[in-house]
Amino acid sequence: MATINELAADERTARVILALASEPADAVTGRMLRTVGASETVARATADKVPAGPDGDTWQRHLAPRIDATQVQRVLAETERHEMRVLIPGDAEWPAGLEVLGDRVPVALWTKGDTGLLTGPVWDRVTVTGARASTGYGAHVASELVQSAVADSRTVLSGGAYGTDGTAHRAALGAGGSTIAVLAGGLDRPYPAGHTDLLERVGNDGLLVSELPPGATPTKWRFLQRSRLLAALSGTVIIVEAGYRSGTLHTAARAIELGRPVGAIPGPLTSAASTGCHRLLRDGLGSIITGYDDVRELLHGVRDGAHRAVRERAGLEVGPLDRDSGGRSAPPRGPVL
């Protein structure tokens, strides 16, 4: 049997090892990966010497006992048996939007389905999520928005949960569109169990994604960290319904932190399922969504902002040569992005 160091000589396998040993959004592991690479990170986790850095000792004591060659080979075998792919940074299908997560970027992504859905710009993808105990009103609005998004050639993301998430996936599939389910556990253990058939359809006609290896079970922490992926992978997060302290608001908070716009759909003042949306609107944290045109406007804003950033980095944004003799901005002479 191969040793851990032999297995870790391959970058992809080294990342599988680290995904098994660490929890999502482990910033110390992320910093190690960024500075020394995956193979060396595994070597430092299993070394006799404590890694340098303020958190090196705690990090090593946490990871080292969870690194086991037998378990790694089992996960590799399960990944192949279930026809999954492991994506890592540098792969053509690795989604560009994840760089906003910094050192909390996923170590790797397990996928099943059409990984090409991850290759487009973030403004081609929209996250639609909301209450698990959604109302008839919420289901109707979510379906209408998703159908319009599909007609506008957008890919719809959600978390595969009961309520709004399930409605979003079904509406996208029913409209012949593309949908991505981001899960908080291994793709071999569809969760919730009541959505096994739905998630199988998503894997066949769309894409299943998780930063956790086969065999991993969802936990409260993993659900919370899944929120950052739903936010980072799309151009905007639309909250259809949410209670005042709903976990869905955690996804909205992560989107705001990452600079992604949040849309909130108003509901009846008497509906407890809409109090979270009203809270976002009252506090100025979300834009009001009254129809798909509002969603498109948010996505176009993300696109235009990205194009401006590219122009600025390229020196095309009102530089010295873009001004006439009177100091006024001259018409652009370069290509328009």
N, C-alpha and C positions, 0 to 999 in steps of 0.2 A: 504493500500500500504506500502511496506517495505521502511524503511528509508535508507539513504545512508550508515550509519554505519552498519546497518543490512546486506545490500547487500555486503559491503566491508569485512564482516567477512570471506567470501570465497575468497581465494587467486586469483582464476581465474577471478571472477567477479570484484575484486578490480583492477585487471590489465585492465579489460575492461573499468572501470570507468576512469582510468588514461589515457588510449589510447584515450578516447573520449575528455578528458579535455586538453591534452598536444599535442604538435606538434611532428612529428618525430625528433629523434636525440636530444631531450631535455636532456641535460647533468645533469641538476639539479634534474629532476625527476629520471634519471638513478642512480645518486648518492644516492638519498633517498632510492630507491628500493634496492640497494646493501647493504646499511647500516642498514635499519630498516624494510624492507619488504613492500609488497604492501598494506596490510591493514593499517599499521601504517602510510604509506605515504599518503593515502586518509584521514586519521584522521588529520594529520598535515595540509593538504591542506584546510580542512574545519574548523579547530579550530579557536577559538577567539585569541589565542596567536600566534604571528609571529614565524615561525620556526627559529631555530638558523642557523647561516651561513651567508656569505656575500650576497647571492642572495635570502635568504629566504623570505623577504618581497615582492620583485618583483614576485617571483615564485608563492607565495600564491595569490597575487592580480590577477595574470593572470589565475590561475587554478580555484579558488573557484567559480567564477561566471559561469563557464562552467560545473560544476558538478550538475547534476539534476537527481533525481531518476526516474522520468518518462521517460526521454530520455534513461537512462541506460536500463530500462526494455524493451523499444522499440527496442533497438539494440540487446538485447538478443533474443527477439522474432524474429527479422529479420534474425539473425544468424541461428536460428533453422529453420525458414521457407525456407531459401535458401540452407539448408543442408550444411552449413559451419561448420568448426571446429575452435576453438580458441586454439592455441598452446601457452604454456608458458614455461619458463625455468624449467627443471625438467621432462618435458614430454619426452617419448621415442623418439618422432619424432622431438624434438627441434634440429635444426641443430647446430652441434658443431662449425662450422666455424664462427658463429656470435660473439664468445667471443673476437675476435680481435677488435671489436667496442668499448670495454670498457663501459663507462657510456652512450654511445650513441647507445647501443644495443636496438632493438625494445622492447617496453613494452610487446607486444603480437603479434602474427601473426594470421591473418584470412586466412584460407585455404579452398580450394574446389578441391577435387580430391584425387590423390594418395600421401598421406603424407609420404609414405615410400621412396619417391624419395629424401627426405631431410636427410635420416638417414646415407647414405654412407659418406665416406671421401670426402673432397672438391676436391681432384684430380680426382674424378669420375664425376665431373661436370665442364662444360666449358660455359662461357658466350660469346655469339656471338651477337654483336650489331653493329650499324653503322648509316649511314645517313637515314633520312626519305625520302629524295628525292634521292633514290639510282639509280644507272645506271644499264643497262643490264649487264655490266661487273661485278658490285658488286653483283647483284642477282645471277649470275652464280657462282661466287667464293664462296659466302656464302652457296649456296646449296651444292656445292661439299664438302666443309669443314664439313658441318653438317652431310651429308650422311656418310662421313668417320668417324666422331665422333660417330655416331649411330652404325656403324659397329664395332667400337672399344669399344662398351658397355658404352659409356659416356652419361650422361644426359645433354641436351642443355638448357641453360637459355637465356632469352631475356626479353625485356620490353613490348612486345605486340604492339608496335607502328607500324606505316606505314613504308614502306621501308624495310631495312635490318632485323628489328625485325620480321616482319611478314614473310619474306622469311625464316628466321631461324626456326620459329615454324612450318611452312608448310612443310619444308624439313624434319624436324624430324618426324612429324606425317606421312608424305608420305613414309618415310623409315621404318615405324613401330617402331620408337624409342620413347624415353621419352623426354618430354620437360616441362619446368616450365616457366610460365609468371609471372613476378614480376610487380605488378601494383601500380600506384601512387594514387589510390582512392579506394573506397569501391568495393568489388567484386560483389555487386549487381548492379553496374553501370559500365559495361564494357566500357573502353576507350582505343582507340577512338571508336566511335559508329560504324564506318565502319568495325570494326573488331569484332563485336558482335558474329557473327557465328564462326569465327576462335577461339575466346577466349572461347566460349562454348565448342568447340571441345577439346581445351587444358584442360578445366576443367573436361571433360568426360574421356579423354585418358591420360592426364598428370596431371598437378597441377597448380592451380592459387594461388598466394600468395600476401598478402598485410598486411602492419602493420597498416592500417587504417580500421576503423569499417564500417559496412554497412551504406550507406547514405553519406559517405565522398566524396567530389568532388576533383579532381586533381587540384593542384595549382603549380605555378612555384617552390615554396619552396619544395613541396612534390615530384615533379619530380627530383629536385636536390638531395634530401635525398634518393630517391629510388636508385640512383646510388651506394650508399655505400652498399646496400643490394645485388645488382648485382655483386659487387666486392667481398663481404665477403662470399657469398654463393657458389662461384665456385673457382676452382684452378687457373684459368687464365682468363683474359678478352681479347678477340680477336676483334679488331676494323677493320671492313671490308672496310668501306668508312667513311670519315668525312670531312666536310669543315674546313677551317683554324680556325674558332671560333665555331665549332659545339658543341652543348651540349653533344654530345657523348664523347668528350674529358674530360668532367667532370667525366664520369665513369672511364676513364683511370686514371685520377688524383687520384680518390679515391682508385683505385686498387694499385697504386704505394705507396700511404700513408700506406696502410694496408700490404704492403709487398707481394702483389700478382703480378706475372709477367704479363706484357702486351705484346700482339702481334699485329703488325700492318701490313696490307697487302698493298704493294706498288701498285700504279696504274699508268695510263698514266700521263706523266708530264703536259699534257695540260688539265687534268681533274680537275675542281674545287672540285669535290667530293672526291678527294684523297689528297688534300693539308694538311688536318689534320693528315692523316697517315704519310705523308712525314715529317711533322713537328715532330711527335713522333720519327721517325727514325733518323732524323737529330740531334735532341737534345739528343739522346741516352736514351730515356725514354721507347722505345718499341723495341722488337726483331722483326726482319723481318720474315714474314710468307710467305713461297713460296709453301706450301702444308701442308697436315695434319701431316706429320712427324714432322714438326717444332712445331705444337701444342702439339703433344704427348710428345715431348722433354721437353716443358715447364711444362706440368703436371707431368712428371716423376721427374723433378727437385723439384717441391713442395712436392711430395711424399717422395723423398729421404731426403729433408731437415727436414721434420716432423719426419722421422725415426731417423735421427741423433740427433734431439732434445730429443727424447724419450730415446735414449741410453745415452746421456749425463746426463739427469735427473736421470737415473737409475744407474749412475756410471759405465757404461760399455764402456765409450769412453776413452781409453788410460789412465786408472788409474794406481796407483803404482803397482798393481798386474799384470798389462798388460805389464810390462817391464821386460826384462831379466837382468841378472847381469851386462851387459854392458850398460844398459840404453836404449837399443833399444826396439822398440815396438815388443811385441811377438804376434804370431798369436792369434786371438780371441778364447776364450774358451767357451764363453757363447753363448746363442742362437742368431742367426742372425735374426733381425726383417725384 
